[in-house]
Amino acid sequence: MTTKQPDHGARPNILFIMYDQLRFDYLSCAGHPHMDTPNFDRVAAKGVRFTNAYIQSPICGASRMSTYTGRYTSSHGAQWNGFPLRVGEQTMGDHLRREGMECWLIGKTHMKADAEGMARLGLSPDSMIGARQAECGFDVWVRDDGLWGEGPDGFYDSNRSPYNAYLKSKGYPSENGWHDFANAGVDDEDNLASGWMFANADKPANIAEEDSETPWLTRETIRFIDQAKDGWCAHVSYIKPHWPYIVPAPYHDMYGANHVPQAMCSEAERVDPHPVYGAYMQNKIARAFQQNEVRQKVIPAYMGLIKQCDDQLGALLDHLEATGRMDNTMIVLTSDHGDYLGDHWLGEKDLFHEQSVKVPMIIYDPSTAADATRGTTCNALVEAIDLAPTFVDRIGGKIADHILEGRSLLPWLYGKTPEWRDFAISEYDYSATPQAVKLGLEPRDARLFMIFDGRYKMMHAEGGFRPMLFDLENDPEEFDDLAKGDTHKAEIERLYGLLAVWGRRMSQRVTKSEDDIKGMRGASLRKGILPFLVDGSEVPEELTAKYRGKAPAKYTPE
């Protein structure tokens, strides 16, 4: 349903900023004891900070595909990094373009094109339609996914790197400056100190700070803004604070081991763990983050990367203000997932503890209708798929709710209390991981589902495993898996019932809306399709007019 629009004045611009692997609690406005993020706080003071925002999959590609399509991962199917988003899946670019708003990409999507599907339909990536299909529905100002790893079999990403091209233009003597300079330091013997190795996280990256990834993307964003006519949506997608965990001076030593909190872990978590959780606690990244010396080097670097992101956000905000665009630009700050950083004996993301599945979400709307909520927080259960319908709603468009599975956040921004969801969902397909192999699972069984009702969080695992259950009201740290015993069978049964309700949602009838279907009812009768009549009196006389009266002729066999 579209929100009735108050008088906003001119149609706004939308600056949709996503940071990669930014935890919800590593901002000063979210209460971090050491991080100082005045520019995130600056947006929060002008808008609403949503304190219960959940992504739809705790992995980069799948999470982003859900955010961009406004659909759950089991609806769009791109459930892991490198799983193509099928041709024809509509994204926010398609929905906004239908309403007359351009939608541009500046940065990362982690989207893989459905090359087979495009070839089947004869879509060339060089055509406008083909390019948009290959770029997640966006028009591209600059795309760089920021993972230019290189091994014996070549580069992880086979696309051209605009960032590497920029570094070459600046005189950095490397074909892969992303790694050799931006994501590596130099040791005491002048050897390359790669950011892939945690031992090097405390070294400054061997690059001028202004040439590192985050400032480069900020300048590209400003360059876009300066040439764009108002009425644009720009998805600015920063590569950091995602690993490699290394940052240039002066950010490399702004934080130290004294700023590293004790890992949020409990020995109880290692006693009879859920098999999937147990497998993840034993993987390479988890074993690394279970070492204090790793956390004491990596976390200060992670904090430095966030501080650099905040400073660059300040540069963007200052530019909007200096050019008079702040009063006509909606600003959205969020992330694609979090980072365990050693909490729960884990590293990276992948599972459904708050550190992984919960993300920051801050929205500033320049409309006067949002004045009453400025500087407030909202604890409604929000999903990342809510952003696409919010953008359509904000520009006065009709939300295609037979396609978009999220809900507009405008009512919350405008101080209203709408009818809202009772639970949030996240899904994880880990079929391509070593953990699935270790557990002996077929790919179709290596799937997890999270349902969270605001108090109880349950994880269902396919493959015949028991669930996991946490009561966040009494156990906010999520240490006590209540599904180990039989005391909470009723809650587990209730949550399975809600999960079944969600599973029965209408998710694939995307070519006909509810209004389309209502408009079809009875249409065939008015076009002469009148089956099952006894004598014609069952329908209005006008419907049978063509079928009554004298016959045109009587057929006589020869």
N, C-alpha and C positions, 0 to 999 in steps of 0.2 A: 504494500500500500504506500502510495506517495503522500508525504507530509504536505499539508496545505502551506504554501509558501507565504511568509510575511513579506513586507516590502524590503527587499534587500538592496535596492538600487541596481547597479550594473551586475551582470552575471560575473561571478568571482573566478579568479584563477584558483587552481588547486595545486599546491606544492606538496606532493606525497613522498615523504622521505623515509626510506627503510635502511636500517643499519643491520649488518650481518653478524649474528651471534651476540647481540647485546642483551645482557640479563636485565630483567625488570627491576632488580633492586640495586643496580650499580649506577644510580643517579642520586644526586643530593636531594632532589624533590621527593624521591622515594625513600629517603631516610638512611642512605648509606653513610656510615660514620666518618669516612675519609674522602670520598669522591667529592669534588667541587665542580658542579656542572651548571654554572649560572645561566647558560643559554637554553638548555633544556628546561630549567626552572623558569626562565623568562617566557617560554611558550606556555608552560603550565599555568603561570600567573595570568595569562591572557585567555586561557581556554579551560578545557576539562581534562583531567588526568583519569583515565579509566584504570582502576586498580585490579580488575579481574578480567584481563584480556588474554585469551587463549588461542594459540595457533592450531591449525587443523592437522598438522603432522610435524613431529619434531625432527625434521631433516630439511635441508635447504630447498631442494628442487620441489618436493611435494608441497611444502608449506607455501612457497611462492605461487605455485600453480593454483592453489586454493584461494590465496589472496587475490590473484589476478582474475580468476574466473568467478569468484564469489560462490564456489561450490566445494563440497566435501571431496576428499581425495578418491573415495570409492565412486563418486559421481563422474569426475573427469578422468580418472584412471592413471594419471602420471604420478605414481606413488613412490618413486625413488629417484635419486639423482640420475639423469641420463635416460629415464623413461620418457619417450616423446609425448608431448601434448597433442592429442589426435587432431587431425585436420577438422575444422568445423566447430571446434569447441570455442564458444564465445568468451571474450575477456572484457575487462573494463574498458579497453580501448574501443571495442565494438559497440558496447552499450553507450559510451559517451559520444562516440562519433555519430551514432544514430540521432543524438540530441543536438548535434551541431558543434560539439566541443572536440578539438584536437587532443590527442593523448600521446605524449612523447616519453621516450626512455632515455635516461642519462645514467649509465652505470650497468649494474648487474641484473640478470634475471635467473640465471642457471637453467634456462629453458632449453630443451632440445627439440628441434623441429621434427615433425612427422614426415621425413623425407619420402618414405614409401607411399604414404597417403597422398602427398602432394604430387608425386609422379603418376600415381594411379588416376588422379583427376586432371593431369596436364597442367599443374600450376608451377610456373617458373618462379624461383626465388628472386629473379630480377624484375618481375612485375610488381605493381603496387600491392595487388591482392596477395601474391605469393610471398612478398617480403613481410607483410603483416602476419601471415600465417606462420612464417618462419621466426618471427620475433615476438611471439606471444601477444599479438594484436596491437603492439605499439608501433608508432613511427619512431625511428631511431635517430637521436641526435648523436649519441655515442654509446656503444655497448662494449663493456669490458667486464668479464666475469671474475677477473682477478685471481685466477688459479693457473698460473703459467708454470706449473711443475713440469720437469723434463726428466725422463728416464731412458732406459735402454730402448724402449719402444717408441720414443718420441715424446711429444707434448701431451699433457692431459687434455688440454683444450686445443683443438685444431683450427680455431678461428684466428683471424688476424687480431693482434693486440694493439689497439690505439694507444694504450699507455706505454707499451714498449717502444712504439714509434715515436711518442713524445720524448722519451728518455734519450733515444738516439739523436733526435733533433737538438737536444740540449748538450750533446757531446759525450754522453756516458758510453764508454767503449765496450758494449756487450750487445749480443743479439737477444739476450734475455735479461735486460736490466731490472725487470720485475723481481727476479730472484737475486741476481748478482749484486744489486745495489739497494733496492727498496726493501728487500726481505732477507738481507744478510748483513752482518757486520764484518769486522776485521779483527783477528786475534793478535796477541802480543808478538807473533812472529810474522805478521803481515799475511797470514793465510785467510782464506774465505771462512767466515764463521756463519754458517747457514742458519737461517731462522727455523728451518725444519727441526733442528736439534734444540731441545729445551735448555740445554746447558748454555746456549748463546743468548737467551732471552734478555739478559741484563745488559747486553752490549747495544750501543747505538747503531741503528741501521746506517750503512755507509752511503748516505745520500743527503743532499741538502733538504731540509725539512719542507721547503716550499715545492720541491719536486716529488715528494712522496705521494702516495695514492690519494689520500683524503683531500689535501689542498688542490691537487690536480682536478679532481672531480668537482670540487667547489667552483673552481674557475670555469670549468665547462658549463656548469649550471648557470653561472652569472652571464656567460656568453650567450647561452640560450635565452635567458630572460630578457637581455638587452635587445634582442632582435625580434622577440615574439610580440604579437598583438594580443591584447588582453582577451581573456576567455579561453586560456589554455589549461591543460592538466599536464604536469611534468612529474614523472616518477623518477626521483633522484635516489639511486640505490647504491649506497656506499659499500665498499668491499670490507671495511673494518668495522668492529674490532675482531673479526674472524682471524684465525691463525693463518700463516705463521705468526707467532707471538713475538714480534720484534718491532721496535718503533724508533724513529730518528730522535736525535737530540733536539730540543732539551727535554723531550718527554720520557726518555729512557730511564731517567733517574729521579723523576718527580715523586715517585713512590718507592717504598722499600719494604723489606721483610716485616718491619714494625706495622705496616698497613695491611698485612695479610691476616685475615681472620682464621681462627681455628676451623678446620674442616667440619662441616655439619654432618657428622657420621655417628652411628651407634653400633656397638658390637652386636646388638640384637638383630641388626639387619643382615648379618652374616650367618645367623643361625637358621638353618633350614630355609634358605631363601627360595623364592619362586624360581623355577628353573631358568626362565628367560633372564630375570634379574641377576641370578647367579652367574650365568654365562657372560653377561655384560660386565659384572664386577671383576671378571678374570681376563678381560681382553687387554690389549696392549696399552691403550690410552688410559684405562682405569688403573692398571698397575703403575703407570708413570705418575699419575696424579695422587696415588697413595703414598708417594715419597714426599716428605716435607721439603726437601731441597728443590724439587721441581716446582711446587706451589710457590715457594718463596722467590723464585725467579720469574715464573710465568705470570702470576697474578699482578705484580707491579707493572709488567709490560702491558698486560691487558688493560689495566687502569690508565696507563699512559696513552694507549690507543683511543680509549674513550675520551680522555681529556682533549686529545687532538681533534676528535670528532666534535666535541662541544665547542672548541674554539672556532672551527670551521663553520659550524652552525651559526655562531655569532656573526661571522663574516657575511653569511647569507641574509640573516635578519637585518643587519645594518644596511645591506644593499637594498633590500625591499623597502626599508624606511627611507633611505636617501632618495630613492626613485619614486616614492609615493605609492608603492604597490602594497604596502602592509595592510592598508585599509580595504583592499579588494582581493586578498589572497587567503584562502583557507590553507592552513598548515597542519599536516599530519605527520607525527613522529612515531615510528614503531620499529619492530624487528621481526625477523623470520623465525627465530627461536632463541633460546638462551644458551647457557654454558654451565656445566656442572662444576668445573674448576676444583674437583676433588670432593665435593659434597656427595653424600650417599655412596662413597667409595668409587665414584665414577668420574670420568672426564667426558668432554664433548657434550652431546645432547642425547637423542635417541629414545629415551623413556619419558615417563609422564610425571615425574616430580616437578614441583613448581619451578625449580631452577632451569628446567629444560623447556617446559610447555607453556609457561606463562611469560608474557612479553610486556614491555612498556607500550603504552598507547596514549598519546597526548594529542588533542585536537583543538586548534584555535579556529573559530569561525568569526570573520569580521562583521557579520550581520548584527544589527542592534537587537535582533531577537535572542541573541546569545549573551546579552549583557548580564542577565541575572545569574548565569552560571560561571562567570569568569573567576578563575582561581580556585575552582572547586574540584572535588573528586567524585567519581561515580563508581559504585561497587557492583553494578549490574554485571551479569555473566555475558561478556562480550566475546565474539569470535572474530578472527581476522577476516572471515568472509563477509563481515558486515560493512567493510569499507567500500566495496564496489557499489552496493545499493545506496550507501550514504552519498557517494559522489553524484550518482544519477539523481537522487532526491534533491540534493543541494542546488542543482542547476535547473530544477523544475521539471525534470523528465519523469516519464512513467516507468516505474520499476517493473521489469519483466520477471515477476516472481515465480513464473513456471520454469525459469532458468536459474535465476539468482536465488541461492538458498540462504543467504544472509539477510539481515534486516537493517533498515536505515537507523543510524544513530542520531539523526537530527532531533527527534523528540527529547532525548536526554540532553543534548546541547542547548535546547531551548527551554529547559526547566520543566518539561512535562514528564509524566510517569506512564509510559505506554504499557500495553499488555506485552509481556516479554517471555522469553524462553525460560524453562525451568531447569535446564541443564546444558552444559557445554560438552562438545564431542571433539576428540582428536583420534587420529588413526595412524598406524605405523606398519608399513610393509617392510620387513627386514629380511626378505627372501634372498637378497643379494649379498648378505653379510656372512662373515665367518661364524657368527653366533648361530645362524640357521643351520649351517653345516655341522657345527659341534652338537647341536640338539637333534640332528638326524631328521630334519624336517624337509618335506617337499615344499617347493616355493609357495604353493597355494595355501599351505598351513602356517607359514611364517608371517602371521598378521596379528596385530594388537589393536585393541579399541579401548579408549578411555571415555568414561562418562563421569561428569562431576556436577553435582547438584548444588554446589555452594558450601556444602559441609562434607559429604561423603564422596570420595573419589574411588572409583573402581576401575581396574584394568582387566579386560577379558583377553585371553590368549587362545587363538585357535590351536589345533594340534592336540587337544585332549588335556590341556593343563588346567589347573585350578586358577581362579582369579586372584587378584590382589585387591585389598580394600584398606583405605585410610580414612580416619575421622579427623578432618583438619580443624574442627572446633576444639577438640581435646588433645590433638596431636599435630599441631601446625608444622612440626618438623618432618612429618611423614616417616617416622621411625618404626611404628608399630603396625605391622601388616595384620589386620584383624581377620583376614581370610585364612590364616594359619590354623585357627581354631574353628569352633562351631557356634560361637556366641552371637554371631551377627548374620545368621542365615536369613533372617527376615529382611535386613537391609540389602543383602546381596540379591535376594529374590526380587525385591522392589526395583533395584537398579537394573537388573536384567530385564524387567518388564519395561522400563523406560527405554533401554537400549533397543528392545524389540519395536517399540513405537517409532523410534528414530529410524530403524531399519526398514520400516514399512512406508517411509516417506515417498512422495512422488518425486523422483529425481531424473527420470530419463525422458519424460514427455516434454521435450523442449521445443518442439515445432508448433505446438498449439497452446495458446494461453487459456486460462479459465474463461475469459470473455469470448475468445474465438469459439470455444466449445458451446457456450450458451447461445452464441449467435447461430450456430449450426442447427440447433434443435428445431425440428419441424421444417427446415429449409427444403428437404427433399420432397415433402408433401406438396409444397407450392411449385415444385418442378415436375409434378406428375407421377412421382413414385408412390403408388397407393396400394401397397399389398395388404392382404388379410381383411379385405372388406367383404361383408356379407351381401349388402345391397346398396352401399354407398351413402346410406343415411347417417353413418357414423361420423362423417366429416362435414365441414361446411360445404354448401352447394357449389361455391365458386371453385373448389378444388377439383370437382368432377366435371366441370363444364366442358372440357375437351373430350370427355369420354361418354357424353350423353348426346341424344338427338338421332337423326337419321343416319344410317350407314351410308358411306360414299357410294357404295355399289354392292350388289350381291354377287359373290363369286359363284360362277357356274363352271363345273369341271368340263373340259372339252371331251 
